[in-house]
Amino acid sequence: MSMNRTWKLLQFEFNRLWKVLIGLILFNMVVQPLGVIWSTYRYFNRDVSAVTTLEMPGTVARALAFNEVTQSGIVTLAILFTVFALIFYTFYTWYREWYGKSRFSYRLMMIPGNRMQVYFAKLLALYIGVLLLVALQIVLLAVGNWIFEWVLSEDVIRPIHLFELYYWNDFGNEIFLPVLQIMINRYVMGFMTLNIVFVGILLERSFGLAGFISGLAFYLISLIGSVAVISVIGGQAYKWYLFYDEALYMMYGIMVLYTLICIGISHYLINHRLRV
């Protein structure tokens, strides 16, 4: 019965999120391919102009790599817009319950059962939405790479593996990591971040101004802690005689532990302190 109620709440939250997802998907499907075309022509024409200015017979424009197109201009702005839209919705999904036309928060929190079902429904709906947009981005990169190769001739293209756009080693070297490691790293960190944001929101909803200040402090502590963990483990791994995989799994363990702490704090706030 409890799982059935959670499933219904998840469907309810996802139906609310769906229109936002459709808008972001359509936005990126239109803007990113156009951005690839525009950036490709802009970069290539700039290099051709530079070569022409040098007036060196037989010289051709330097080879252009696809990552130069995706890391600047319209493509980057489209991705950033999507990220900030999701961040805004993360706050909106909670605050609309209090500031809508009716105090829906009261009815939502008075549903029989554990209030954490509401928490996990919102959390999982957002997380599923993020995964869908990540999957879309992988497809758009493949489409963008095809457009890039179609626009330019082979002699001015510097081949680059599509996966190279994703993988950056936190210890300072660009490497090709196994897909499973990257999935665990990105998705565990994303799940932890959502829980951190939810804790800050629940602190503010529970204690008002004092909760708002506490929420900001919690965000700051989480940010500093995350940077410190990455810096310490990344910088000291060789001194501790840790292999890269071992250091990576140590960070996974810390992220999972911090996520559980966030869930524990949220459980206390939503069941004992939250004002409806």
Phi, psi and omega in degrees: 000319180296316179295323179296319179293318178297319179297319179294320177295322177297316177299318179299312181293321181291326176296327176288325181281337191303317181297322177295316179299315179301316179299315180292322179296312180296320179302311182289325179295333179269310189287317185294314175300319176297322178295322177298314180298311182297313182293324179298311179296322181295313180295316184293316180296325178295317180291321178296320179296322179295319179293318180298322180296325179289336179052051178253109181302137176083358180273139179241162179298149181296155179294140182250132179260151183297327181294335176292331179282319185282339184268011180210164172072215189296321182300313179297317179297322179296318179294317179297320177300317179297317180298312182291328176296319178291322177298316178299317182292329178301320176283320183298325184297336176266312189290336179294338179292334181262330188250016177282189180295329178231157181283075183293338181302324182296311180295322183294316183280344179269002176298131181305138180117184182286132179296340179296342175297322176295317180302308183290330177296314178294318181297311183290324178299315178296318183294319176298318177300318178297316180298322178296319180288327175295316178299319177298319181296323177298316179295317182294327175295319178296317178296317179298321178296322177295317178297317180302314180288333179285324182288319185257157175278159186298330185286349178246013179253129172264109184302140177216136180291135184301324181292340181297339180290338185261327196263116176225122183284126180296344180274003170114353182242138177281120183221169176260105181268155175301145183301320183299318179297317180295318179300313180298313182300307185291317188282323175294319178296319178296318179295319177297318181298318177299318179294323177297315179298318180297321178300315179299318179296315181293327175298315180294318180291337183271323188236008177067228183299317178298322177292324177298314179294319178296322179297316178298319178296321179295319177298316182296315179298319180295319180295311180298318180297319180295315179297320181295317180298313180297317182293316183292309181294319180295321183278334186255359185304317183290331179287330179272006180056042178262137170288162181302315180300320181295318178296321180295316180292330175296319177293322176302314181299319179295319179295319178296317179298315181293325176297317179296323177296317178298317179296321178297316177297316180297321179299316179295313183296312187288334182265338187234340186237340187295130179267124180254000000 
